[in-house]
Amino acid sequence: MDLKLFSSCSVSTFEVTHVGRSYYTLISSFRHKVGVGFSPNFKCCRGLFLRNYSAPDNTYLTDKAGISSVGENNLAIATETGLLVNGTSGPIRSFYTRNLRVLDAFDDEYGGVVIDPERLPSNPFTFAARLHLSLSHWKKMGKKGIWLKLPLEQSDLVPISVKEGFQYHHAEPGYVMLTYWIPEGPNMLPANASHQVGVGGFVINEDNEVLVVQEKHCSSATLGLWKIPTGFILEAEEIYTGAVREVKEETGIDTEFIEVIAFRHAHNVAFEKSDLFFICMLRPLSFKINVDDLEIAAAKWMPLVEFVEQPLIQEDSMFKKIVDIFVARLGKRYCGLSTHQVVSKFDGMVSSLYYNVIGNDESNCVGN
């Protein structure tokens, strides 16, 4: 194999071909860099010129350059950029398609494919080529749903994926998830999470006082309302631990979970998502209030009667019903749902099951 050095020079129109698609690009000053393929028909470029080199048909172009003969007196080189430069598109297209490989992925249990986000090509051209080839391969294999997780640092691959037919599924701070449904007919992939989950903590001390707060940021409808501490549970957080945490964060009060006494289900609450809100009864373990200055304007222990008689409570049917349930629970005329840790044979995981159990005397809740 002969190696010769060439200096830079100008070139005219050339054809860039990858996976059956051709793009014509005009450039006035072209300098060789890793990832650009060329042939003897290519006038000149700075770098290495290779003669009479051929590679087997099963060469895969990934991290290293692949070099193959694509016809008599017609040499092409391609590396991770996925660009092939030559005057004749036919032989190049055949060469390049033959030397690509399917994206690294694994099958899911539903006949679909999950692309490995840790082994995505770093170069957009290579990604575009391999994605197109992979979809063709998976269609022939009879696969169904394709899952593509793109990290934030590779967000430049999103428009390429969308042009191939991928759709947004969901996003988190560090990535975006896209999907592609292959079979004809309705898309059977599970939708993105449809609900957000909130918790509220009803905390009452031995003096029959309720722990209440006034929020710094609230709607005009709830301005001046003394309310129970509330908030959203975190990812992988239990309902009961979320309620205890929220009370602690907003008021500094340590508590113990007793029961879920009710929950509300509402729709189109935030960004067209539904909302589940669990009202939990908690037992105080400390009593000195330490307000969270970022979210809470004030907090205090308020007599239950005074809390119930607030105009906003009395005028709102839902708030009033929640308070009625809480008062009934205090009077042992109602039992909520206590949490129990169980293991299922289906997944072998520990789960929290919430249910109502009455004691033997039929007047006391197990959660007491």
C-alpha positions as CSV (number, residue, x, y, z in Angstrom):
1,M,0.0,0.0,0.0
2,D,1.4,3.4,-1.1
3,L,1.1,6.3,1.2
4,K,1.6,9.8,-0.2
5,L,1.1,13.2,1.4
6,F,-1.0,15.9,-0.4
7,S,-1.3,19.5,0.4
8,S,-4.7,21.3,0.5
9,C,-6.4,22.7,-2.6
10,S,-9.8,23.7,-3.8
11,V,-12.5,21.3,-5.0
12,S,-15.7,21.6,-6.8
13,T,-19.1,20.1,-6.3
14,F,-19.0,16.6,-4.9
15,E,-21.6,14.1,-3.7
16,V,-22.0,12.9,-0.1
17,T,-23.8,9.6,0.1
18,H,-25.1,7.6,3.1
19,V,-27.6,4.8,3.3
20,G,-29.3,5.4,0.0
21,R,-29.6,9.2,0.4
22,S,-27.5,11.7,-1.6
23,Y,-26.8,15.2,-0.7
24,Y,-24.9,17.7,-2.9
25,T,-22.7,20.1,-1.2
26,L,-20.8,23.1,-2.6
27,I,-17.5,23.8,-1.0
28,S,-14.7,26.2,-2.0
29,S,-11.9,25.1,0.2
30,F,-11.8,21.5,1.5
31,R,-9.3,20.3,3.9
32,H,-9.0,16.6,4.8
33,K,-10.0,15.6,8.3
34,V,-10.7,12.3,9.9
35,G,-14.0,11.0,8.7
36,V,-14.0,12.1,5.0
37,G,-13.8,9.5,2.4
38,F,-12.1,10.1,-1.0
39,S,-10.9,8.3,-4.1
40,P,-8.2,8.8,-6.8
41,N,-11.0,10.6,-8.8
42,F,-11.1,13.2,-5.9
43,K,-8.7,15.9,-7.1
44,C,-6.6,16.3,-4.0
45,C,-6.8,16.8,-0.3
46,R,-4.5,17.1,2.6
47,G,-3.8,13.8,4.3
48,L,-3.0,10.2,3.3
49,F,-3.5,8.8,-0.2
50,L,-4.0,5.1,-0.2
51,R,-3.7,2.9,-3.4
52,N,-4.8,-0.6,-4.2
53,Y,-6.3,-1.5,-0.8
54,S,-9.3,-3.6,-0.4
55,A,-11.2,-4.9,2.7
56,P,-13.6,-7.9,3.1
57,D,-17.3,-7.3,2.7
58,N,-18.1,-7.7,6.4
59,T,-15.9,-4.8,7.5
60,Y,-17.9,-2.6,10.0
61,L,-17.2,1.1,10.1
62,T,-17.4,2.1,13.7
63,D,-14.5,3.6,15.7
64,K,-11.8,2.8,13.1
65,A,-11.6,3.7,9.5
66,G,-12.9,1.2,7.0
67,I,-11.3,1.0,3.6
68,S,-12.6,-1.0,0.6
69,S,-12.4,-1.2,-3.1
70,V,-15.6,-0.1,-4.7
71,G,-14.8,-0.7,-8.3
72,E,-12.0,-0.6,-10.8
73,N,-9.7,2.4,-10.1
74,N,-12.3,3.6,-7.6
75,L,-11.2,3.8,-4.0
76,A,-13.3,5.0,-1.1
77,I,-12.5,5.5,2.6
78,A,-15.0,6.1,5.4
79,T,-14.6,6.6,9.1
80,E,-16.9,7.5,12.0
81,T,-18.2,10.7,10.3
82,G,-20.0,8.6,7.8
83,L,-19.1,10.8,4.8
84,L,-18.2,9.2,1.5
85,V,-16.9,11.4,-1.3
86,N,-16.8,10.3,-4.9
87,G,-18.0,11.2,-8.3
88,T,-20.2,8.2,-8.7
89,S,-22.9,7.6,-6.2
90,G,-23.9,4.1,-7.1
91,P,-20.8,2.1,-6.0
92,I,-20.3,4.4,-3.0
93,R,-23.8,3.8,-1.7
94,S,-23.4,0.0,-2.1
95,F,-20.0,0.1,-0.4
96,Y,-21.1,2.3,2.5
97,T,-24.3,0.3,3.3
98,R,-22.4,-2.9,3.2
99,N,-19.9,-1.7,5.7
100,L,-22.2,-0.2,8.3
101,R,-23.6,-2.1,11.2
102,V,-26.8,-2.1,13.3
103,L,-26.9,0.1,16.3
104,D,-26.1,-1.6,19.6
105,A,-29.4,-2.6,21.2
106,F,-31.2,-5.3,23.1
107,D,-34.6,-6.9,22.7
108,D,-37.4,-6.1,25.2
109,E,-39.9,-8.7,26.3
110,Y,-42.7,-7.3,24.1
111,G,-41.0,-7.8,20.7
112,G,-39.4,-4.4,20.7
113,V,-35.9,-3.0,20.7
114,V,-34.1,-0.8,23.2
115,I,-31.1,1.1,21.7
116,D,-28.1,1.2,24.0
117,P,-27.7,4.9,25.0
118,E,-24.2,4.3,26.2
119,R,-22.9,3.1,22.8
120,L,-24.4,5.7,20.4
121,P,-22.2,7.0,17.7
122,S,-20.8,10.4,18.6
123,N,-20.9,11.7,15.1
124,P,-24.3,12.8,13.7
125,F,-23.5,11.5,10.2
126,T,-22.6,8.1,11.4
127,F,-25.6,8.0,13.7
128,A,-28.0,9.0,10.9
129,A,-26.6,6.3,8.6
130,R,-26.6,3.5,11.2
131,L,-30.1,4.5,12.5
132,H,-31.5,4.3,9.0
133,L,-29.9,0.9,8.5
134,S,-31.0,-0.3,11.9
135,L,-34.6,0.5,11.3
136,S,-34.6,-1.3,8.0
137,H,-33.0,-4.3,9.7
138,W,-35.5,-4.3,12.6
139,K,-38.4,-4.0,10.2
140,K,-37.2,-7.2,8.4
141,M,-36.9,-8.9,11.7
142,G,-40.5,-8.2,12.5
143,K,-39.7,-6.0,15.6
144,K,-42.4,-3.7,17.0
145,G,-41.5,-0.7,19.2
146,I,-38.1,1.0,19.2
147,W,-36.9,2.9,22.2
148,L,-34.2,5.6,21.8
149,K,-32.9,7.4,24.8
150,L,-30.7,10.4,23.9
151,P,-28.5,11.9,26.6
152,L,-28.5,15.7,27.0
153,E,-25.0,15.9,25.6
154,Q,-26.1,14.3,22.4
155,S,-29.2,16.4,21.8
156,D,-27.9,17.1,18.3
157,L,-29.1,13.6,17.4
158,V,-32.8,14.5,18.2
159,P,-33.7,16.2,14.8
160,I,-32.0,13.3,13.0
161,S,-34.2,10.8,14.8
162,V,-37.3,12.8,14.3
163,K,-36.7,13.0,10.6
164,E,-36.5,9.2,10.6
165,G,-40.0,9.0,12.1
166,F,-39.3,8.9,15.9
167,Q,-41.7,10.7,18.2
168,Y,-41.2,12.3,21.6
169,H,-42.2,10.1,24.5
170,H,-40.9,11.9,27.6
171,A,-38.0,13.9,28.9
172,E,-36.0,14.2,32.1
173,P,-33.3,16.7,33.1
174,G,-30.6,14.5,31.6
175,Y,-32.2,12.9,28.6
176,V,-35.1,12.7,26.1
177,M,-36.8,9.4,25.2
178,L,-38.1,8.9,21.7
179,T,-40.0,6.0,20.2
180,Y,-40.7,4.4,16.8
181,W,-43.6,2.1,16.1
182,I,-42.9,-0.3,13.2
183,P,-46.1,-2.3,12.6
184,E,-49.0,-0.9,10.7
185,G,-52.0,0.0,12.8
186,P,-52.3,1.8,16.2
187,N,-49.2,2.4,18.3
188,M,-49.3,-0.1,21.2
189,L,-46.3,1.4,23.2
190,P,-47.2,2.6,26.7
191,A,-47.8,6.3,26.9
192,N,-45.8,8.7,29.1
193,A,-46.7,9.0,32.8
194,S,-50.2,10.5,33.0
195,H,-50.2,11.6,36.6
196,Q,-48.4,13.7,39.2
197,V,-48.7,12.7,42.8
198,G,-49.0,15.0,45.7
199,V,-49.4,14.5,49.5
200,G,-50.8,16.5,52.4
201,G,-50.1,15.9,56.1
202,F,-52.9,16.3,58.7
203,V,-50.9,16.7,62.0
204,I,-52.8,17.2,65.3
205,N,-51.2,17.4,68.8
206,E,-52.6,16.5,72.2
207,D,-54.2,19.9,72.6
208,N,-56.4,19.3,69.6
209,E,-54.3,21.8,67.5
210,V,-53.7,21.3,63.8
211,L,-50.3,22.1,62.2
212,V,-51.0,24.7,59.5
213,V,-49.0,26.9,57.1
214,Q,-49.5,29.9,54.8
215,E,-47.6,29.7,51.6
216,K,-45.5,32.5,50.1
217,H,-46.6,31.7,46.6
218,C,-50.3,30.9,46.2
219,S,-53.3,31.8,44.0
220,S,-55.6,34.7,44.8
221,A,-58.3,32.2,45.7
222,T,-56.3,30.8,48.6
223,L,-54.7,34.0,49.8
224,G,-54.8,34.1,53.6
225,L,-55.8,30.5,54.0
226,W,-54.2,28.4,56.8
227,K,-53.8,25.0,55.2
228,I,-52.1,21.7,56.0
229,P,-48.5,21.2,54.6
230,T,-48.6,19.8,51.1
231,G,-46.2,18.9,48.3
232,F,-45.2,16.5,45.6
233,I,-43.6,13.1,46.3
234,L,-40.2,12.5,44.7
235,E,-39.2,9.8,42.2
236,A,-39.1,6.3,43.9
237,E,-40.5,7.8,47.1
238,E,-43.3,6.2,49.1
239,I,-46.5,8.1,49.7
240,Y,-46.1,7.9,53.5
241,T,-42.5,8.9,53.5
242,G,-43.3,11.8,51.2
243,A,-45.9,13.2,53.6
244,V,-43.5,13.0,56.5
245,R,-40.8,14.7,54.5
246,E,-43.0,17.5,53.3
247,V,-44.1,18.3,56.8
248,K,-40.5,18.3,58.0
249,E,-39.3,20.5,55.2
250,E,-42.1,23.1,55.6
251,T,-42.4,23.3,59.4
252,G,-39.5,21.5,60.9
253,I,-41.9,19.2,62.7
254,D,-41.0,15.4,62.9
255,T,-43.9,13.1,62.4
256,E,-45.0,9.5,62.2
257,F,-47.3,8.2,59.4
258,I,-50.6,6.7,60.6
259,E,-53.0,6.4,57.6
260,V,-54.1,7.7,54.3
261,I,-57.5,9.1,55.2
262,A,-58.6,10.1,51.6
263,F,-57.3,10.9,48.2
264,R,-58.4,13.2,45.4
265,H,-58.2,12.5,41.7
266,A,-58.3,15.5,39.3
267,H,-57.5,16.0,35.6
268,N,-55.9,18.7,33.4
269,V,-54.1,20.1,36.5
270,A,-50.7,20.8,35.0
271,F,-49.6,20.6,31.4
272,E,-52.7,18.4,30.7
273,K,-51.6,15.9,33.3
274,S,-53.9,14.3,35.9
275,D,-53.2,14.7,39.6
276,L,-53.5,12.3,42.6
277,F,-53.4,13.9,46.0
278,F,-53.2,11.8,49.1
279,I,-54.2,13.2,52.5
280,C,-52.3,11.5,55.3
281,M,-52.9,11.5,59.0
282,L,-49.6,12.0,60.9
283,R,-48.7,11.9,64.6
284,P,-46.3,14.7,65.8
285,L,-43.0,13.6,67.3
286,S,-41.7,17.1,67.9
287,F,-43.5,20.5,68.5
288,K,-41.1,23.4,67.8
289,I,-41.8,25.0,64.5
290,N,-39.0,26.0,62.2
291,V,-40.4,27.6,59.0
292,D,-38.9,27.0,55.5
293,D,-38.4,30.6,54.4
294,L,-38.2,29.7,50.7
295,E,-41.8,28.4,50.4
296,I,-43.6,29.2,53.7
297,A,-44.7,32.6,54.9
298,A,-45.8,31.4,58.3
299,A,-46.7,28.2,60.3
300,K,-48.4,27.6,63.6
301,W,-50.5,25.2,65.7
302,M,-54.1,26.2,65.2
303,P,-57.1,25.0,67.3
304,L,-59.1,22.5,65.2
305,V,-62.3,24.4,65.6
306,E,-60.7,27.6,64.4
307,F,-59.2,25.7,61.4
308,V,-62.5,24.2,60.5
309,E,-64.3,27.6,60.7
310,Q,-62.2,29.3,58.2
311,P,-64.4,30.8,55.4
312,L,-62.4,29.2,52.6
313,I,-62.8,25.8,54.3
314,Q,-66.6,26.2,54.8
315,E,-67.2,27.5,51.3
316,D,-65.3,24.8,49.5
317,S,-67.1,21.4,49.4
318,M,-64.0,19.4,48.9
319,F,-62.0,21.1,51.7
320,K,-64.9,20.8,54.0
321,K,-65.4,17.1,53.2
322,I,-61.7,16.4,53.9
323,V,-62.0,18.1,57.3
324,D,-65.2,16.1,58.1
325,I,-63.3,12.9,57.3
326,F,-60.4,13.9,59.5
327,V,-62.7,14.8,62.4
328,A,-64.6,11.5,62.0
329,R,-61.2,9.7,62.1
330,L,-60.3,11.4,65.3
331,G,-63.7,10.3,66.7
332,K,-62.9,6.7,65.6
333,R,-66.0,6.7,63.3
334,Y,-63.8,6.2,60.3
335,C,-60.7,4.2,59.4
336,G,-58.2,5.1,56.7
337,L,-55.7,3.0,54.8
338,S,-52.6,1.9,56.6
339,T,-49.5,0.7,54.7
340,H,-48.3,-2.9,54.6
341,Q,-45.1,-4.2,53.0
342,V,-45.8,-7.2,50.7
343,V,-43.8,-9.1,48.2
344,S,-45.3,-10.3,44.9
345,K,-44.1,-13.4,43.0
346,F,-44.6,-11.6,39.7
347,D,-41.6,-9.3,40.2
348,G,-40.1,-10.4,43.5
349,M,-40.1,-6.8,44.7
350,V,-41.3,-5.3,48.0
351,S,-44.3,-3.0,47.5
352,S,-46.5,-0.9,49.8
353,L,-50.1,-2.0,49.9
354,Y,-52.6,0.4,51.5
355,Y,-55.7,-1.1,52.9
356,N,-58.2,-0.8,55.7
357,V,-58.2,-3.2,58.7
358,I,-60.5,-3.0,61.7
359,G,-59.5,-4.4,65.0
360,N,-61.3,-7.2,66.8
361,D,-63.5,-4.9,68.8
362,E,-64.7,-3.3,65.5
363,S,-64.1,0.2,67.0
364,N,-60.4,0.7,66.5
365,C,-58.3,1.0,63.4
366,V,-55.1,-1.0,63.0
367,G,-53.4,2.2,62.0
368,N,-53.9,3.7,65.6
